[in-house]
Amino acid sequence: MKTIKIEPKDRVELLKYVNVLRELNCNTSEKIPIYYEHLCEMESLMHKLSQMLEFEQPKDRHGSWYTDYQLKEHLPKEKNDE
């Protein structure tokens, strides 16, 4: 199992995102509209978590936009075409 160290500044940022998720969850449970800013924050959360937890999307000929994240260490190493 891999140990991941979280810096204090990252912890504070994650707290912000957890509260965004909480608010989104409350709004959907109470049938209140979802705000676009919530969705933007969720995208930021996705990028932050993937960076901190070392998740990456495999790259293929179509790019990586639509592929699921995987553990970085499980992805094949990229070859340099020199």
N, C-alpha and C positions, 0 to 999 in steps of 0.2 A: 504494500500500500504506500502511496506517495504522500508525503507530508507537504502541505502548502502553507506558507507563512503569509499572513495578511497584515499589511502595513496599517497603522492607525488611520491614515488618511483614506485608505481604501475601505476600511471598516465604516467610517463615517459616510462615505459615498454609498456603500451598500445599504446602510440604514435608510438613506433617502429613497433608494429604489424599493426597498421592502415596504415603505410607507406608500409609495406610488401603487404598488401591487395591492396593498390593503385597501386603498381608496378605490381602485378599479373594481376589486372584488365587492366592496360595499355597494358601489354604484350599480353594478350589474345585479346584485342580489335584491336591491330595492327598486329595480327597473328604472333607474335614473340614467340619463344619457352618458355615454362614454365620451370623454373629451379627447380631441386630437393630441393634445399635449401629453396625455397619458400614454398614448401609443408611441410617441416620440421618445418618451422616457423609457419605455419597455425596450425599444431598439438600443438605447444607450446601455441599459442593463445587460442585454444580450452580449454586446461587445465587451463590456467590462468583465462579465463572468467568463467569457471565452478567453480573454487575455489572462485573467488571474488564475483560472483553473486549467490553463493550457489545453483548450479545446481548439481544434481547427477543422475547417471544411476541406475535404479532399478536392484537389484541382483536377479537372478533366478538360476535354476539348471545348466544353460549353461554359467553362468558368466554374465558380463555386457558389454562386448566389442561391441556388435552389437545393443544394446538397445539405444533408444533416451534418451537424458537428460531430466529430469523433475525438477520442483521446489522441493528442498529438503524437504520443509515442507509438500508437498503433497504425499511423499513416506511413505509407512507403516513403522512403527518402527521395527527394527530387534529384534528378540528374541534371548536371550542367551541360548544356549543348555548346561545347566550345569548338 
